Amino acid sequence: MVYLVEVPSMEEGDIQAQTRDLLSCLERTMAGAGTDKSRLLLVQVYLTNMARDYEGFNSVWDAWLPEGAAPSRACVEVKGLAKPGWKVELVVTAAVNPDLLA
């Protein structure tokens, strides 16, 4: 199992820009840990403004996921994240793929 936390590398941009950035970073981190997005088991999504950002997050998320590979997911609104400009944070659990380990 791999347990990860991922945040955007930037504080600027709307939820879609931050989500694309965060998912790009997550893919690199998962690859280094011997897994990929097809092996996600559980994702916890933290949004700072559910009303404003839920649909925008989902549009990027849904396009990023391989078809049929959606993990269990919880999405909650939080008062704030570690940096004031961040709009999203993910906590991820994924299965390791022994074939991807170097």
C-alpha positions as CSV (number, residue, x, y, z in Angstrom):
1,M,0.0,0.0,0.0
2,V,1.0,3.6,-0.7
3,Y,-0.4,6.5,1.4
4,L,0.1,10.0,-0.1
5,V,-1.0,13.5,0.5
6,E,-0.9,15.9,-2.5
7,V,-1.5,19.6,-2.8
8,P,-1.1,22.0,-5.8
9,S,2.4,23.3,-6.4
10,M,0.8,26.8,-6.9
11,E,-1.6,29.0,-5.0
12,E,-2.8,30.8,-8.1
13,G,-5.5,29.7,-10.5
14,D,-9.0,28.4,-10.3
15,I,-10.0,25.0,-9.1
16,Q,-9.5,23.4,-12.5
17,A,-6.0,24.7,-12.9
18,Q,-5.0,23.7,-9.3
19,T,-6.6,20.2,-9.8
20,R,-4.7,19.6,-13.1
21,D,-1.5,20.7,-11.4
22,L,-2.1,18.5,-8.3
23,L,-3.0,15.4,-10.4
24,S,0.1,15.8,-12.5
25,C,2.2,16.0,-9.4
26,L,0.3,13.0,-8.0
27,E,1.0,10.9,-11.1
28,R,4.8,11.5,-10.7
29,T,4.7,10.7,-7.0
30,M,2.7,7.5,-7.5
31,A,5.1,6.4,-10.3
32,G,8.0,6.8,-7.9
33,A,6.2,4.8,-5.3
34,G,5.4,1.9,-7.6
35,T,1.8,2.6,-8.4
36,D,-0.4,4.5,-10.8
37,K,-3.9,6.0,-11.1
38,S,-5.4,2.7,-12.1
39,R,-4.6,1.3,-8.7
40,L,-6.2,3.9,-6.5
41,L,-8.2,2.5,-3.7
42,L,-9.4,5.5,-1.7
43,V,-9.2,9.2,-2.2
44,Q,-10.2,11.9,0.3
45,V,-10.8,15.3,-1.4
46,Y,-10.7,18.5,0.7
47,L,-12.1,21.6,-1.0
48,T,-12.2,25.1,0.6
49,N,-15.4,26.1,-1.2
50,M,-17.7,23.2,-2.1
51,A,-20.4,25.3,-3.8
52,R,-17.8,27.1,-6.0
53,D,-15.4,24.3,-6.7
54,Y,-17.1,20.8,-6.6
55,E,-18.2,20.7,-10.3
56,G,-14.9,22.2,-11.5
57,F,-12.9,19.6,-9.5
58,N,-15.1,16.8,-10.8
59,S,-14.7,17.8,-14.4
60,V,-10.9,17.5,-14.2
61,W,-11.0,14.4,-12.0
62,D,-13.4,12.5,-14.2
63,A,-11.3,13.3,-17.4
64,W,-8.1,12.2,-15.6
65,L,-9.3,8.8,-14.3
66,P,-9.1,5.8,-16.5
67,E,-12.6,4.4,-17.4
68,G,-13.7,1.9,-14.8
69,A,-11.0,2.8,-12.3
70,A,-12.8,5.2,-10.0
71,P,-11.8,4.6,-6.4
72,S,-13.9,5.0,-3.3
73,R,-14.0,8.8,-2.7
74,A,-15.1,11.2,0.0
75,C,-15.3,14.9,-0.7
76,V,-15.6,17.4,2.2
77,E,-15.4,21.2,2.6
78,V,-12.8,22.6,5.0
79,K,-12.3,26.0,6.4
80,G,-8.8,26.3,5.0
81,L,-5.7,24.5,3.9
82,A,-2.0,25.1,4.8
83,K,-1.5,27.8,2.2
84,P,-4.2,30.5,1.8
85,G,-4.4,30.2,-2.0
86,W,-4.9,26.4,-2.1
87,K,-8.4,25.3,-3.1
88,V,-7.9,21.5,-3.0
89,E,-5.9,18.8,-1.2
90,L,-6.0,15.0,-1.7
91,V,-5.3,12.1,0.7
92,V,-4.7,9.0,-1.4
93,T,-4.4,5.3,-0.7
94,A,-3.2,3.1,-3.6
95,A,-2.1,-0.5,-4.1
96,V,1.5,-1.0,-5.1
97,N,2.1,-2.7,-8.5
98,P,5.1,-5.0,-8.1
99,D,5.8,-4.6,-11.9
100,L,6.3,-0.9,-11.5
101,L,8.9,-1.1,-8.7
102,A,12.4,-0.4,-9.9
